[in-house]
Amino acid sequence: MPPAAPLPRKSRAYKLVCISLYLDDIARLEALVGELKRRGHPRANKSQIVRLALDQVDLAKLAGNQ
């Protein structure tokens, strides 16, 4: 079996998007950023947390909630 092809590098280009969140979700997101900064990650931001969450999405779990 040939070796797997290397994964493509993530693009550094981005688009600005707007999403709607409930106030408690925004507070939780901001608290997570604050905790990361407290733990020594001064450049932590909401976008990083959202990207991490997207990487962990399980559509089967989401579909089960309907």
Secondary structure, 3 states (H helix, E strand, C coil): CCCCCCCCCCCCCCCCCCCCCCHHHHHHHHHHHHHHHHCCCCCCCHHHHHHHHHHCCCHHHHHCCC
